[in-house]
């Protein structure tokens, strides 16, 4: 975890964002579900690091793959060793932007709809994705949430024929974050 935090701070400071309003979290949550009628496949990662630049809506996420927790330890082991190969591809990263950032009013406590576009890197493959999300200012923090789908096939994640019918072809992803102002 310490290595990931150092990585994120290096990423933040290398992008020239000194003097800008930055909101940050290292306790974001990503949940994925690829369940089928034959098998429930659900995992949560509550150690997601992310930052949001309020000057332009730049958004970055990083999640250690081994931090995804499954209800079944054997399923977690298979996920890390056989499917996602977390030793070779230890993290997932998203770098993007909120497209309608100029329309967002952070002084309002009303929930606001946003559209996010960027590049998701997972399993050594980078793909452009878009997603709808919600932002809400609350007690000086910014709460964010999004739901979208990804395909294992798009990221060259091979599903063995033996379990192919037990794993959905698309994975439902839910993201929840509470950003706090980052004090430099």
C-alpha positions in Angstrom: 0.0 0.0 0.0 2.9 2.4 0.8 4.3 1.8 -2.7 0.9 2.6 -4.3 0.6 5.8 -2.2 4.1 6.9 -3.2 3.3 6.1 -6.9 0.1 8.2 -6.7 1.9 11.2 -5.2 4.6 11.0 -7.8 2.0 10.8 -10.5 0.1 13.9 -9.0 3.2 16.0 -8.7 4.6 15.1 -12.1 1.6 16.4 -13.9 2.2 20.0 -13.0 -0.8 20.6 -10.7 0.9 22.7 -8.0 -1.3 25.6 -6.9 -4.5 24.0 -8.2 -7.4 22.7 -6.3 -7.1 19.0 -6.0 -9.4 16.5 -4.3 -8.0 13.2 -3.3 -8.9 9.8 -1.8 -7.0 6.6 -1.0 -10.1 4.9 0.3 -12.3 4.7 -2.8 -14.2 1.6 -3.6 -14.5 -0.4 -6.8 -16.9 -3.3 -6.9 -17.1 -5.7 -9.8 -19.6 -8.4 -10.6 -19.5 -10.9 -13.4 -22.1 -13.3 -12.0 -24.1 -15.7 -14.0 -27.0 -18.0 -13.0 -24.4 -20.7 -12.3 -22.0 -18.7 -10.2 -21.9 -15.5 -8.1 -18.7 -13.6 -8.8 -18.4 -10.5 -6.8 -15.3 -8.6 -5.5 -14.6 -5.4 -3.7 -11.5 -3.2 -3.4 -11.7 -0.5 -0.8 -8.2 0.8 -1.2 -8.6 2.7 -4.5 -6.5 5.9 -4.8 -7.9 8.7 -6.9 -7.6 12.4 -7.5 -9.8 15.1 -9.1 -8.4 18.4 -10.4 -11.1 21.0 -10.0 -9.5 23.4 -12.5 -10.3 21.2 -15.5 -12.0 17.9 -14.3 -8.9 15.7 -14.8 -9.5 12.4 -13.0 -7.1 9.6 -12.2 -7.6 6.3 -10.4 -5.2 3.5 -9.4 -6.2 0.2 -7.8 -4.0 -2.7 -6.8 -5.4 -5.9 -8.3 -4.5 -8.0 -5.2 -6.7 -5.7 -3.1 -9.9 -7.1 -4.6 -11.5 -9.3 -2.0 -13.8 -12.1 -2.8 -16.1 -14.0 -0.4 -14.3 -17.2 -1.5 -10.5 -17.4 -1.1 -10.2 -20.0 -3.8 -12.0 -17.7 -6.2 -9.7 -14.8 -5.2 -6.7 -17.0 -5.9 -7.9 -18.1 -9.3 -8.7 -14.4 -10.2 -5.2 -13.3 -9.3 -3.2 -16.2 -10.7 -5.2 -17.5 -13.6 -7.3 -14.7 -15.0 -5.9 -11.3 -14.2 -2.3 -12.4 -13.6 -1.8 -9.8 -10.9 1.9 -10.7 -10.4 2.5 -9.6 -14.0 -0.2 -6.8 -14.1 -0.4 -5.6 -10.5 -2.6 -2.6 -10.9 -5.5 -1.1 -12.9 -5.2 2.6 -13.8 -7.7 5.1 -15.3 -6.7 8.5 -16.6 -9.4 10.7 -17.9 -11.5 13.8 -17.7 -15.0 14.9 -16.9 -16.3 16.1 -20.3 -18.9 18.5 -19.1 -16.7 19.9 -16.3 -17.5 23.6 -17.2 -21.2 22.9 -16.3 -20.5 21.6 -12.8 -21.2 23.8 -9.8 -19.2 22.6 -6.8 -20.9 25.2 -4.6 -24.2 23.3 -5.0 -25.1 20.4 -2.8 -27.3 19.0 -5.6 -26.3 15.7 -7.2 -24.9 16.5 -10.7 -24.6 14.2 -13.7 -21.3 14.0 -15.5 -19.8 12.2 -18.4 -16.3 10.8 -18.0 -14.0 9.7 -20.8 -10.5 8.3 -20.5 -8.2 5.4 -20.8 -8.4 2.3 -18.6 -5.3 0.1 -18.4 -6.0 -3.4 -17.1 -4.1 -6.6 -17.7 -1.5 -4.7 -19.8 -4.1 -3.4 -22.2 -5.3 0.2 -22.5 -8.8 0.9 -23.8 -10.7 4.2 -24.1 -13.9 4.1 -22.1 -16.8 6.5 -21.4 -19.1 6.4 -18.4 -21.9 8.3 -16.8 -21.3 9.4 -13.2 -22.7 11.5 -10.4 -21.0 14.1 -8.3 -22.2 15.8 -5.1 -20.6 18.3 -2.9 -21.2 17.5 0.8 -19.6 19.0 3.8 -16.6 20.3 1.8 -16.0 16.9 0.2 -16.9 15.7 -3.3 -18.8 12.4 -3.5 -18.6 10.5 -6.8 -20.2 7.4 -8.1 -20.3 5.6 -11.5 -21.4 2.3 -13.0 -20.2 0.9 -16.3 -19.3 -2.4 -18.0 -16.1 -3.8 -19.4 -15.4 -7.0 -21.3 -12.8 -9.4 -20.2 -12.1 -10.1 -23.8 -11.3 -6.4 -24.5 -8.5 -6.7 -22.0 -7.1 -10.0 -23.3 -8.2 -11.8 -20.1 -8.6 -15.4 -21.1 -11.3 -17.4 -19.4 -10.7 -21.2 -19.5 -13.4 -23.2 -21.3 -14.0 -25.2 -18.1 -15.4 -22.1 -16.3 -16.5 -20.0 -19.3 -20.2 -20.5 -18.6 -19.9 -19.5 -15.0 -18.4 -16.0 -15.7 -20.4 -13.3 -17.4 -19.0 -12.0 -20.7 -19.3 -8.4 -19.4 -18.3 -7.3 -16.0 -20.4 -4.7 -14.1 -18.2 -2.2 -12.4 -19.3 0.2 -9.6 -17.1 3.0 -8.3 -17.7 5.1 -5.2 -15.3 7.8 -3.9 -15.4 10.5 -1.3 -12.8 13.1 -2.3 -11.3 15.4 0.4 -9.4 18.6 -0.4 -5.7 17.7 -0.9 -3.5 20.0 1.2 -0.1 20.5 -0.3 
